Each structure stands twice: as C-alpha cells, then as structure tokens.
C-alpha cells in the first residue's frame, strides 16, 4: 500500500521514457535479456562481455527502444562484438 508523504519516492519522480513501449520497464532487465540472447546465439561469447556490451548499447535511446533480443540478433549477425 502506498502512503503519501511530503516527498515523492524516487520511482514517482522518474521520467517515463519511450523505452517502455517495447514491454520492458527496467534497464537491468533489458540488458540481461540482450546479453543472454547474445550468448544463446554464440556460446563462445562470455556472458560478462555480452553484459558489458548490452549495457553500452542500452545507453543509446534508439537502440534501447527496440526489443533486446532483436538487438542481440543484429549484433551477432553483423559480428559487431569484439572477442
């Protein structure tokens, strides 16, 4: 149950980004889904490396607005990761 106080909670003051239109509300979840999909497609990619790459990708609002699995598939298909 939410109780009202003089100061709004942090979550209440956060701006709503268009990122939510892809059905994912949290940045961490987007990064995790992208990284996991990269490692599913290319098992030789280290999960930590995939996570770092997904974290970097999530900073771009145009990329972040897409489904993370689609971004991962594009990254793997186009060989845009570094070993």
Jmol script that loads the backbone (N, CA, C; Angstrom):
load data "model"
ATOM      1  N   UNK A   1       0.838  -1.175   0.000  1.00  0.00           N
ATOM      2  CA  UNK A   1       0.000   0.000   0.000  1.00  0.00           C
ATOM      3  C   UNK A   1       0.881   1.235   0.000  1.00  0.00           C
ATOM      4  N   UNK A   2       0.588   2.155  -0.879  1.00  0.00           N
ATOM      5  CA  UNK A   2       1.385   3.377  -0.990  1.00  0.00           C
ATOM      6  C   UNK A   2       0.876   4.418  -0.013  1.00  0.00           C
ATOM      7  N   UNK A   3       1.767   4.966   0.777  1.00  0.00           N
ATOM      8  CA  UNK A   3       1.391   6.048   1.678  1.00  0.00           C
ATOM      9  C   UNK A   3       1.969   7.339   1.129  1.00  0.00           C
ATOM     10  N   UNK A   4       1.214   8.391   1.217  1.00  0.00           N
ATOM     11  CA  UNK A   4       1.654   9.679   0.687  1.00  0.00           C
ATOM     12  C   UNK A   4       2.444  10.437   1.738  1.00  0.00           C
ATOM     13  N   UNK A   5       3.546  11.009   1.301  1.00  0.00           N
ATOM     14  CA  UNK A   5       4.391  11.804   2.179  1.00  0.00           C
ATOM     15  C   UNK A   5       4.639  13.140   1.505  1.00  0.00           C
ATOM     16  N   UNK A   6       5.374  13.995   2.194  1.00  0.00           N
ATOM     17  CA  UNK A   6       5.704  15.298   1.617  1.00  0.00           C
ATOM     18  C   UNK A   6       6.622  15.164   0.412  1.00  0.00           C
ATOM     19  N   UNK A   7       7.511  14.191   0.446  1.00  0.00           N
ATOM     20  CA  UNK A   7       8.466  13.976  -0.632  1.00  0.00           C
ATOM     21  C   UNK A   7       8.040  12.754  -1.444  1.00  0.00           C
ATOM     22  N   UNK A   8       7.925  12.898  -2.767  1.00  0.00           N
ATOM     23  CA  UNK A   8       7.597  11.717  -3.579  1.00  0.00           C
ATOM     24  C   UNK A   8       8.764  10.744  -3.604  1.00  0.00           C
ATOM     25  N   UNK A   9       8.449   9.485  -3.751  1.00  0.00           N
ATOM     26  CA  UNK A   9       9.505   8.489  -3.861  1.00  0.00           C
ATOM     27  C   UNK A   9      10.231   8.658  -5.182  1.00  0.00           C
ATOM     28  N   UNK A  10      11.466   8.142  -5.241  1.00  0.00           N
ATOM     29  CA  UNK A  10      12.271   8.277  -6.455  1.00  0.00           C
ATOM     30  C   UNK A  10      11.547   7.753  -7.677  1.00  0.00           C
ATOM     31  N   UNK A  11      10.922   6.590  -7.561  1.00  0.00           N
ATOM     32  CA  UNK A  11      10.228   5.995  -8.699  1.00  0.00           C
ATOM     33  C   UNK A  11       9.096   6.888  -9.203  1.00  0.00           C
ATOM     34  N   UNK A  12       8.493   7.644  -8.310  1.00  0.00           N
ATOM     35  CA  UNK A  12       7.400   8.530  -8.700  1.00  0.00           C
ATOM     36  C   UNK A  12       7.889   9.735  -9.491  1.00  0.00           C
ATOM     37  N   UNK A  13       9.152  10.106  -9.307  1.00  0.00           N
ATOM     38  CA  UNK A  13       9.671  11.299  -9.963  1.00  0.00           C
ATOM     39  C   UNK A  13      10.468  10.986 -11.217  1.00  0.00           C
ATOM     40  N   UNK A  14      10.714   9.700 -11.472  1.00  0.00           N
ATOM     41  CA  UNK A  14      11.464   9.313 -12.664  1.00  0.00           C
ATOM     42  C   UNK A  14      10.672   9.599 -13.922  1.00  0.00           C
ATOM     43  N   UNK A  15      11.295  10.172 -14.945  1.00  0.00           N
ATOM     44  CA  UNK A  15      10.561  10.413 -16.186  1.00  0.00           C
ATOM     45  C   UNK A  15      10.236   9.093 -16.883  1.00  0.00           C
ATOM     46  N   UNK A  16       9.111   9.070 -17.544  1.00  0.00           N
ATOM     47  CA  UNK A  16       8.713   7.873 -18.293  1.00  0.00           C
ATOM     48  C   UNK A  16       9.283   7.984 -19.698  1.00  0.00           C
ATOM     49  N   UNK A  17      10.194   7.094 -20.043  1.00  0.00           N
ATOM     50  CA  UNK A  17      10.816   7.110 -21.355  1.00  0.00           C
ATOM     51  C   UNK A  17      10.010   6.260 -22.325  1.00  0.00           C
ATOM     52  N   UNK A  18      10.206   6.481 -23.592  1.00  0.00           N
ATOM     53  CA  UNK A  18       9.549   5.689 -24.626  1.00  0.00           C
ATOM     54  C   UNK A  18      10.046   4.251 -24.617  1.00  0.00           C
ATOM     55  N   UNK A  19      11.077   3.971 -23.841  1.00  0.00           N
ATOM     56  CA  UNK A  19      11.635   2.628 -23.758  1.00  0.00           C
ATOM     57  C   UNK A  19      10.583   1.611 -23.349  1.00  0.00           C
ATOM     58  N   UNK A  20       9.603   2.037 -22.641  1.00  0.00           N
ATOM     59  CA  UNK A  20       8.608   1.102 -22.138  1.00  0.00           C
ATOM     60  C   UNK A  20       7.697   0.575 -23.233  1.00  0.00           C
ATOM     61  N   UNK A  21       7.740   1.177 -24.413  1.00  0.00           N
ATOM     62  CA  UNK A  21       6.874   0.700 -25.477  1.00  0.00           C
ATOM     63  C   UNK A  21       7.286  -0.678 -25.984  1.00  0.00           C
ATOM     64  N   UNK A  22       8.469  -1.137 -25.638  1.00  0.00           N
ATOM     65  CA  UNK A  22       8.866  -2.481 -26.052  1.00  0.00           C
ATOM     66  C   UNK A  22       8.519  -3.505 -24.974  1.00  0.00           C
ATOM     67  N   UNK A  23       7.791  -3.082 -23.947  1.00  0.00           N
ATOM     68  CA  UNK A  23       7.289  -4.014 -22.955  1.00  0.00           C
ATOM     69  C   UNK A  23       8.249  -4.329 -21.828  1.00  0.00           C
ATOM     70  N   UNK A  24       9.344  -3.587 -21.716  1.00  0.00           N
ATOM     71  CA  UNK A  24      10.326  -3.838 -20.671  1.00  0.00           C
ATOM     72  C   UNK A  24      10.471  -2.568 -19.858  1.00  0.00           C
ATOM     73  N   UNK A  25      10.184  -2.647 -18.579  1.00  0.00           N
ATOM     74  CA  UNK A  25      10.179  -1.434 -17.773  1.00  0.00           C
ATOM     75  C   UNK A  25      11.528  -1.115 -17.142  1.00  0.00           C
ATOM     76  N   UNK A  26      12.376  -2.107 -16.919  1.00  0.00           N
ATOM     77  CA  UNK A  26      13.641  -1.844 -16.244  1.00  0.00           C
ATOM     78  C   UNK A  26      14.835  -1.942 -17.160  1.00  0.00           C
ATOM     79  N   UNK A  27      15.797  -1.044 -16.957  1.00  0.00           N
ATOM     80  CA  UNK A  27      17.017  -1.078 -17.758  1.00  0.00           C
ATOM     81  C   UNK A  27      17.790  -2.370 -17.545  1.00  0.00           C
ATOM     82  N   UNK A  28      17.862  -2.822 -16.298  1.00  0.00           N
ATOM     83  CA  UNK A  28      18.601  -4.047 -15.986  1.00  0.00           C
ATOM     84  C   UNK A  28      18.028  -5.255 -16.694  1.00  0.00           C
ATOM     85  N   UNK A  29      16.723  -5.319 -16.779  1.00  0.00           N
ATOM     86  CA  UNK A  29      16.077  -6.439 -17.457  1.00  0.00           C
ATOM     87  C   UNK A  29      16.380  -6.402 -18.948  1.00  0.00           C
ATOM     88  N   UNK A  30      16.367  -5.222 -19.559  1.00  0.00           N
ATOM     89  CA  UNK A  30      16.689  -5.096 -20.979  1.00  0.00           C
ATOM     90  C   UNK A  30      18.113  -5.574 -21.236  1.00  0.00           C
ATOM     91  N   UNK A  31      19.050  -5.129 -20.423  1.00  0.00           N
ATOM     92  CA  UNK A  31      20.460  -5.504 -20.570  1.00  0.00           C
ATOM     93  C   UNK A  31      20.617  -7.012 -20.412  1.00  0.00           C
ATOM     94  N   UNK A  32      19.989  -7.582 -19.404  1.00  0.00           N
ATOM     95  CA  UNK A  32      20.107  -9.019 -19.161  1.00  0.00           C
ATOM     96  C   UNK A  32      19.541  -9.835 -20.319  1.00  0.00           C
ATOM     97  N   UNK A  33      18.369  -9.441 -20.818  1.00  0.00           N
ATOM     98  CA  UNK A  33      17.762 -10.183 -21.930  1.00  0.00           C
ATOM     99  C   UNK A  33      18.624 -10.097 -23.184  1.00  0.00           C
ATOM    100  N   UNK A  34      19.196  -8.933 -23.449  1.00  0.00           N
ATOM    101  CA  UNK A  34      20.060  -8.762 -24.613  1.00  0.00           C
ATOM    102  C   UNK A  34      21.313  -9.631 -24.474  1.00  0.00           C
ATOM    103  N   UNK A  35      21.945  -9.592 -23.309  1.00  0.00           N
ATOM    104  CA  UNK A  35      23.166 -10.360 -23.079  1.00  0.00           C
ATOM    105  C   UNK A  35      22.907 -11.867 -23.160  1.00  0.00           C
ATOM    106  N   UNK A  36      21.831 -12.310 -22.571  1.00  0.00           N
ATOM    107  CA  UNK A  36      21.509 -13.741 -22.602  1.00  0.00           C
ATOM    108  C   UNK A  36      21.261 -14.198 -24.035  1.00  0.00           C
ATOM    109  N   UNK A  37      20.560 -13.388 -24.802  1.00  0.00           N
ATOM    110  CA  UNK A  37      20.295 -13.779 -26.196  1.00  0.00           C
ATOM    111  C   UNK A  37      21.587 -13.836 -27.008  1.00  0.00           C
ATOM    112  N   UNK A  38      22.513 -12.902 -26.766  1.00  0.00           N
ATOM    113  CA  UNK A  38      23.800 -12.947 -27.466  1.00  0.00           C
ATOM    114  C   UNK A  38      24.531 -14.255 -27.165  1.00  0.00           C
ATOM    115  N   UNK A  39      24.520 -14.667 -25.905  1.00  0.00           N
ATOM    116  CA  UNK A  39      25.229 -15.890 -25.529  1.00  0.00           C
ATOM    117  C   UNK A  39      24.492 -17.140 -26.002  1.00  0.00           C
ATOM    118  N   UNK A  40      23.174 -17.067 -26.156  1.00  0.00           N
ATOM    119  CA  UNK A  40      22.434 -18.199 -26.718  1.00  0.00           C
ATOM    120  C   UNK A  40      22.799 -18.408 -28.190  1.00  0.00           C
ATOM    121  N   UNK A  41      22.949 -17.306 -28.905  1.00  0.00           N
ATOM    122  CA  UNK A  41      23.265 -17.390 -30.331  1.00  0.00           C
ATOM    123  C   UNK A  41      24.717 -17.744 -30.579  1.00  0.00           C
ATOM    124  N   UNK A  42      25.598 -17.262 -29.731  1.00  0.00           N
ATOM    125  CA  UNK A  42      27.037 -17.517 -29.870  1.00  0.00           C
ATOM    126  C   UNK A  42      27.585 -17.924 -28.509  1.00  0.00           C
ATOM    127  N   UNK A  43      27.569 -19.217 -28.170  1.00  0.00           N
ATOM    128  CA  UNK A  43      28.006 -19.684 -26.852  1.00  0.00           C
ATOM    129  C   UNK A  43      29.448 -19.319 -26.505  1.00  0.00           C
ATOM    130  N   UNK A  44      30.273 -19.055 -27.512  1.00  0.00           N
ATOM    131  CA  UNK A  44      31.661 -18.695 -27.213  1.00  0.00           C
ATOM    132  C   UNK A  44      31.798 -17.280 -26.655  1.00  0.00           C
ATOM    133  N   UNK A  45      30.732 -16.487 -26.738  1.00  0.00           N
ATOM    134  CA  UNK A  45      30.765 -15.141 -26.158  1.00  0.00           C
ATOM    135  C   UNK A  45      30.582 -15.272 -24.650  1.00  0.00           C
ATOM    136  N   UNK A  46      31.490 -14.688 -23.905  1.00  0.00           N
ATOM    137  CA  UNK A  46      31.428 -14.709 -22.446  1.00  0.00           C
ATOM    138  C   UNK A  46      30.236 -13.873 -21.981  1.00  0.00           C
ATOM    139  N   UNK A  47      29.472 -14.368 -21.010  1.00  0.00           N
ATOM    140  CA  UNK A  47      28.295 -13.657 -20.526  1.00  0.00           C
ATOM    141  C   UNK A  47      28.667 -12.282 -19.966  1.00  0.00           C
ATOM    142  N   UNK A  48      29.784 -12.172 -19.287  1.00  0.00           N
ATOM    143  CA  UNK A  48      30.197 -10.872 -18.746  1.00  0.00           C
ATOM    144  C   UNK A  48      30.481  -9.880 -19.863  1.00  0.00           C
ATOM    145  N   UNK A  49      31.135 -10.357 -20.919  1.00  0.00           N
ATOM    146  CA  UNK A  49      31.422  -9.496 -22.062  1.00  0.00           C
ATOM    147  C   UNK A  49      30.123  -9.071 -22.753  1.00  0.00           C
ATOM    148  N   UNK A  50      29.204 -10.021 -22.922  1.00  0.00           N
ATOM    149  CA  UNK A  50      27.913  -9.715 -23.534  1.00  0.00           C
ATOM    150  C   UNK A  50      27.136  -8.718 -22.680  1.00  0.00           C
ATOM    151  N   UNK A  51      27.213  -8.871 -21.373  1.00  0.00           N
ATOM    152  CA  UNK A  51      26.520  -7.955 -20.470  1.00  0.00           C
ATOM    153  C   UNK A  51      27.099  -6.541 -20.602  1.00  0.00           C
ATOM    154  N   UNK A  52      28.423  -6.431 -20.638  1.00  0.00           N
ATOM    155  CA  UNK A  52      29.054  -5.113 -20.790  1.00  0.00           C
ATOM    156  C   UNK A  52      28.653  -4.457 -22.108  1.00  0.00           C
ATOM    157  N   UNK A  53      28.621  -5.238 -23.171  1.00  0.00           N
ATOM    158  CA  UNK A  53      28.231  -4.717 -24.473  1.00  0.00           C
ATOM    159  C   UNK A  53      26.766  -4.286 -24.468  1.00  0.00           C
ATOM    160  N   UNK A  54      25.904  -5.095 -23.890  1.00  0.00           N
ATOM    161  CA  UNK A  54      24.486  -4.749 -23.811  1.00  0.00           C
ATOM    162  C   UNK A  54      24.278  -3.492 -22.966  1.00  0.00           C
ATOM    163  N   UNK A  55      25.059  -3.362 -21.906  1.00  0.00           N
ATOM    164  CA  UNK A  55      24.970  -2.163 -21.061  1.00  0.00           C
ATOM    165  C   UNK A  55      25.332  -0.920 -21.873  1.00  0.00           C
ATOM    166  N   UNK A  56      26.378  -1.022 -22.667  1.00  0.00           N
ATOM    167  CA  UNK A  56      26.789   0.101 -23.511  1.00  0.00           C
ATOM    168  C   UNK A  56      25.718   0.418 -24.555  1.00  0.00           C
ATOM    169  N   UNK A  57      25.149  -0.618 -25.150  1.00  0.00           N
ATOM    170  CA  UNK A  57      24.101  -0.420 -26.146  1.00  0.00           C
ATOM    171  C   UNK A  57      22.867   0.240 -25.542  1.00  0.00           C
ATOM    172  N   UNK A  58      22.566  -0.072 -24.304  1.00  0.00           N
ATOM    173  CA  UNK A  58      21.357   0.451 -23.668  1.00  0.00           C
ATOM    174  C   UNK A  58      21.412   1.960 -23.450  1.00  0.00           C
ATOM    175  N   UNK A  59      22.576   2.551 -23.574  1.00  0.00           N
ATOM    176  CA  UNK A  59      22.703   3.998 -23.401  1.00  0.00           C
ATOM    177  C   UNK A  59      22.166   4.777 -24.597  1.00  0.00           C
ATOM    178  N   UNK A  60      22.027   4.110 -25.730  1.00  0.00           N
ATOM    179  CA  UNK A  60      21.503   4.741 -26.944  1.00  0.00           C
ATOM    180  C   UNK A  60      19.987   4.559 -26.961  1.00  0.00           C
ATOM    181  N   UNK A  61      19.244   5.656 -26.897  1.00  0.00           N
ATOM    182  CA  UNK A  61      17.788   5.568 -26.823  1.00  0.00           C
ATOM    183  C   UNK A  61      17.158   4.909 -28.041  1.00  0.00           C
ATOM    184  N   UNK A  62      17.747   5.090 -29.215  1.00  0.00           N
ATOM    185  CA  UNK A  62      17.187   4.456 -30.410  1.00  0.00           C
ATOM    186  C   UNK A  62      17.344   2.946 -30.358  1.00  0.00           C
ATOM    187  N   UNK A  63      18.483   2.498 -29.884  1.00  0.00           N
ATOM    188  CA  UNK A  63      18.703   1.053 -29.734  1.00  0.00           C
ATOM    189  C   UNK A  63      17.849   0.523 -28.596  1.00  0.00           C
ATOM    190  N   UNK A  64      17.809   1.254 -27.505  1.00  0.00           N
ATOM    191  CA  UNK A  64      17.107   0.823 -26.296  1.00  0.00           C
ATOM    192  C   UNK A  64      15.604   0.691 -26.516  1.00  0.00           C
ATOM    193  N   UNK A  65      15.075   1.409 -27.508  1.00  0.00           N
ATOM    194  CA  UNK A  65      13.642   1.334 -27.785  1.00  0.00           C
ATOM    195  C   UNK A  65      13.254   0.031 -28.478  1.00  0.00           C
ATOM    196  N   UNK A  66      14.243  -0.684 -29.003  1.00  0.00           N
ATOM    197  CA  UNK A  66      13.984  -1.956 -29.688  1.00  0.00           C
ATOM    198  C   UNK A  66      13.961  -3.100 -28.681  1.00  0.00           C
ATOM    199  N   UNK A  67      13.387  -4.206 -29.092  1.00  0.00           N
ATOM    200  CA  UNK A  67      13.418  -5.395 -28.238  1.00  0.00           C
ATOM    201  C   UNK A  67      14.864  -5.855 -28.081  1.00  0.00           C
ATOM    202  N   UNK A  68      15.273  -6.232 -26.875  1.00  0.00           N
ATOM    203  CA  UNK A  68      16.666  -6.614 -26.647  1.00  0.00           C
ATOM    204  C   UNK A  68      17.101  -7.831 -27.453  1.00  0.00           C
ATOM    205  N   UNK A  69      16.189  -8.768 -27.663  1.00  0.00           N
ATOM    206  CA  UNK A  69      16.526  -9.955 -28.444  1.00  0.00           C
ATOM    207  C   UNK A  69      16.838  -9.588 -29.897  1.00  0.00           C
ATOM    208  N   UNK A  70      16.109  -8.625 -30.441  1.00  0.00           N
ATOM    209  CA  UNK A  70      16.371  -8.191 -31.816  1.00  0.00           C
ATOM    210  C   UNK A  70      17.720  -7.496 -31.922  1.00  0.00           C
ATOM    211  N   UNK A  71      18.049  -6.686 -30.929  1.00  0.00           N
ATOM    212  CA  UNK A  71      19.350  -6.017 -30.915  1.00  0.00           C
ATOM    213  C   UNK A  71      20.464  -7.057 -30.852  1.00  0.00           C
ATOM    214  N   UNK A  72      20.305  -8.047 -29.984  1.00  0.00           N
ATOM    215  CA  UNK A  72      21.320  -9.102 -29.854  1.00  0.00           C
ATOM    216  C   UNK A  72      21.482  -9.871 -31.156  1.00  0.00           C
ATOM    217  N   UNK A  73      20.372 -10.193 -31.794  1.00  0.00           N
ATOM    218  CA  UNK A  73      20.451 -10.931 -33.059  1.00  0.00           C
ATOM    219  C   UNK A  73      21.160 -10.110 -34.132  1.00  0.00           C
ATOM    220  N   UNK A  74      20.886  -8.808 -34.166  1.00  0.00           N
ATOM    221  CA  UNK A  74      21.587  -7.945 -35.119  1.00  0.00           C
ATOM    222  C   UNK A  74      23.079  -7.880 -34.807  1.00  0.00           C
ATOM    223  N   UNK A  75      23.409  -7.788 -33.548  1.00  0.00           N
ATOM    224  CA  UNK A  75      24.819  -7.715 -33.149  1.00  0.00           C
ATOM    225  C   UNK A  75      25.560  -8.985 -33.561  1.00  0.00           C
ATOM    226  N   UNK A  76      24.959 -10.114 -33.310  1.00  0.00           N
ATOM    227  CA  UNK A  76      25.605 -11.387 -33.644  1.00  0.00           C
ATOM    228  C   UNK A  76      25.672 -11.575 -35.164  1.00  0.00           C
ATOM    229  N   UNK A  77      24.580 -11.261 -35.833  1.00  0.00           N
ATOM    230  CA  UNK A  77      24.538 -11.426 -37.288  1.00  0.00           C
ATOM    231  C   UNK A  77      25.575 -10.538 -37.971  1.00  0.00           C
ATOM    232  N   UNK A  78      25.713  -9.311 -37.504  1.00  0.00           N
ATOM    233  CA  UNK A  78      26.626  -8.355 -38.125  1.00  0.00           C
ATOM    234  C   UNK A  78      28.035  -8.410 -37.544  1.00  0.00           C
ATOM    235  N   UNK A  79      28.262  -9.329 -36.598  1.00  0.00           N
ATOM    236  CA  UNK A  79      29.589  -9.501 -35.970  1.00  0.00           C
ATOM    237  C   UNK A  79      30.113  -8.199 -35.390  1.00  0.00           C
ATOM    238  N   UNK A  80      29.271  -7.514 -34.646  1.00  0.00           N
ATOM    239  CA  UNK A  80      29.652  -6.211 -34.101  1.00  0.00           C
ATOM    240  C   UNK A  80      30.233  -6.287 -32.695  1.00  0.00           C
ATOM    241  N   UNK A  81      30.539  -7.478 -32.214  1.00  0.00           N
ATOM    242  CA  UNK A  81      31.166  -7.598 -30.897  1.00  0.00           C
ATOM    243  C   UNK A  81      32.646  -7.821 -31.104  1.00  0.00           C
ATOM    244  N   UNK A  82      33.409  -7.569 -30.050  1.00  0.00           N
ATOM    245  CA  UNK A  82      34.854  -7.808 -30.100  1.00  0.00           C
ATOM    246  C   UNK A  82      35.178  -8.962 -29.176  1.00  0.00           C
ATOM    247  N   UNK A  83      36.017  -9.860 -29.633  1.00  0.00           N
ATOM    248  CA  UNK A  83      36.389 -11.019 -28.802  1.00  0.00           C
ATOM    249  C   UNK A  83      37.430 -10.636 -27.783  1.00  0.00           C
TER     250      UNK A  83
END
end "model"
wireframe off; spacefill off
backbone 0.3
color backbone group
